[in-house]
Amino acid sequence: MNNFLSNLKEIAKKISIITTINLFVTSCSINFQAPIDDNITLSHSDKGWRSHLQGLQNIHSYQANGQFGIITAQDRYSSAFQWHYQSPTDSELHLSAFLNMASVKVMMTTNGLIIIDDQGKKHTHQQAQNLLDRLVGTPISLTELAQWLKGVPPQNASYKVGSNHLLKQFTYPSLNGTWKVNYLSYHQDLAIPMPKDILLINGNHQLKIRITQWQWENSK
């Protein structure tokens, strides 16, 4: 067990590379500028929001490229990511440390969650979930995260719709407290506006996600 926890720490360190580099990347490359809040929220039954939500629900597979940064009381690290999502049992999330010094592949398969680290070692089932939870900082489901990334709130979640008729915020309870998920900006130039900057906050723990590119096919 001690060896496994030690391996988790080493993988997390490799993803982070060098602390000073990560501080620069997190502060510069993912420097979120929160828009001025107009304090306007629309009804969940707003026609613009319902139409947008239907469009998102028609997107069953997609590719999203970008960066994420994680800030805790103890650590800061960031990584580029590329997510090919097809279904809850068919997706690949590639996490690449900068300068290609390390990489991690996270896969959802019919046999469950699989993670392959930069040494080619395969972690399956509970070991893989433990590693993913450690990287993100909280127990998390890739199936749920795949919907959040698009801007679809969890079922039965408390959420807000902004004046732009898009998801503005939702709260998500976890074993480590309640996360507040804020959608700071969207790619408005796409056929369907898709999230650009997402900020997740839980106390001193922050997860910043910036999506730089979206590709998808609509499915009916």
N, C-alpha and C positions, 0 to 999 in steps of 0.2 A: 504493500500500500504506500509505504514511504517513497519507494522508487517511482511509483506512478505519479504521486504528487510532485516529486522532483522533476519528472519529465514535463508535467503541465507547466511548471514554473519556467523551465528552460524554453519551451515552445513560446510561451507568452513573452519571454525576454527577447527571443529572436524576432518575433513579430514587431516588437517595439524598437529593435535595433539599438540605437544609442539615445539615451534620454534627452540629450541636448538637441539632437536632430528632431526628435518627436515634439519637443517644446516648440521648435521653430515651425514644424509642419502644422501642428495643431493650431498655433496662434496665427499663422499666415495663410496656409492653404485652405483651412476650414475656419476662417474668421467670419462667424455669422454676425450679420447686422440685423437685429430684430426690427421689423417694420414698426412704425408708430401704430399702436393699437387704437382703432377708431371706436372700440367698445361696442361694436354692432355685431349682434349674432342673429342669425335667421332661424326660422322654424325648421324642424326636421322634415316637415312636409313641404318646404319651399320647392317650387317646380324646377328651378334651376339646379338645385342640389340633387333632387331626385333623378333628374335627367342625367346629370354628371355621374351619379352613383351607378346608374344603370349602365352607362358607358364603361365604367371601370369593371363592373361585374362581367361584362362581355369580354374582357381581356383575361384569358385563362393562361396564356403563356407569354413570357416576355424576357428581354435581356436588359439589365440595368448595370451601368458602369459608374464608378465614382470612388469616393473616399469615406472612411469613417475615422473618428477619433474618440477615444475613451479617456475620461478624466475621473480619477478617484482620489481619495485622500492620500493614497500611497503611490499611485502610478499615473503616468500619462503615456499613451502610445496611439499610433495611428497606422493605417494601412490602406492601400488601394484595394478595391474589390470589383469583381465581375460576377454577376449572378445570372445564370441561365435557369429560368424557372419554367417548368412544363406542367407539373402537377404536384400534389403533396407527396407523391412517391417517385418523383422524377425531377430532381433539380440538382444543380451543381453551383456552389458558391466558392469562388477562388479568392483567397486573401493573400496578397503579395506585399511583403515588406519592401520598403523603398530600396533602390539599387539592386533589387532581385537577390538580396542576401538570404531570404527565407520565404517560404510559401506554405500555405495550408489549403487543402481542398476539403470542403464540407459537402457531403452528398446525402440526399434523401432518396432511399431506394425502397423497393417492396420489402426488403429485409430490415428496414429501419435506418437509423442515422449512422453514417460512416464518416470518419475523418481520417485523412491521410496527411501526415506531417511532412516537413521538409526533408526528413531522413527516409521517407518512403514507408514509415511504420503506419500500419492501419489500426485505428481505434474503432471499435464497434460497440453498438448498444449503449449500455450505461456509461462506459468509459468515454465514449464520444460525446454523450450528452453532458457529462461532467466537464469535459474540456470546453465545449461550447458555452456552457453556463459561466465558466471561469473567465473566458475571453470577454464575454458581454458584461458579466458582473451580476447576473441574475438569471434564474431559471427562465428559459424562453423557448418557444416553439417556432421552428422555421416556417411552419405552415401559417401561423399567425403573422409572423414578421413579413412574410411574402405579401400579405394583404395590407398590412400597415404601410409598407413601402409604396404601394400604389395610392394610398390615401383613403383606404377603406377602414372605418372604425370597427373594433370587435363587436360582435353581437352583444346586445344588452349593456354596452358601455355607455358611460356618461360622456357625451361629446358635444362640441360646438361647431356650428357652420358659420363661416365668416361672410362678410358683405360681398365677397367675390363668388359666393355660392359654392365654395369648396370647403373641405374639412379644415378646420382651424385648430382644433385641440381635442384630445380625449385623455381620460385617466384610466390607468391599468393597474389593478392590485397584483402584487407579487409577494413571494415569501419574504422578500427584503424590503417591503414597504410599497408605497404607491408611486407609480411612475406617471409623470405628466408629459404627454407627447405633444409637442408643438410643431405645427407646419408653418414655417417662417416664409417660404417663398415657393413658387411654382414655375414650371416651364410653360408659360402662357402661349408660346408660339407653336405648340403641338396641336394636332387635331383634337386631342383630349388633354386638357391641362394636367400635367403630372408633377408630383412633388420634386423640388430641387433641394431645399434645405430643411432638414428635420432635426429637432432638438428634443432629446429625452432627458428628463431631470428627475432624480430621486435623491433628495438631500444633497450631499456633496458629490454624488455620482452623476456624471453627464455622459451621454452618448450622442455624438454629433454625426449626422449622415448627410453627405452631399452627393446627389446623383447628377452626374454630368451628361449622361446620355441614356435615352430610352429607345427601345425598339420593341414592337409587339405586333401581333396579328389578332384582329377581332374575331371572336367566335360567337356564334349565336346558339 
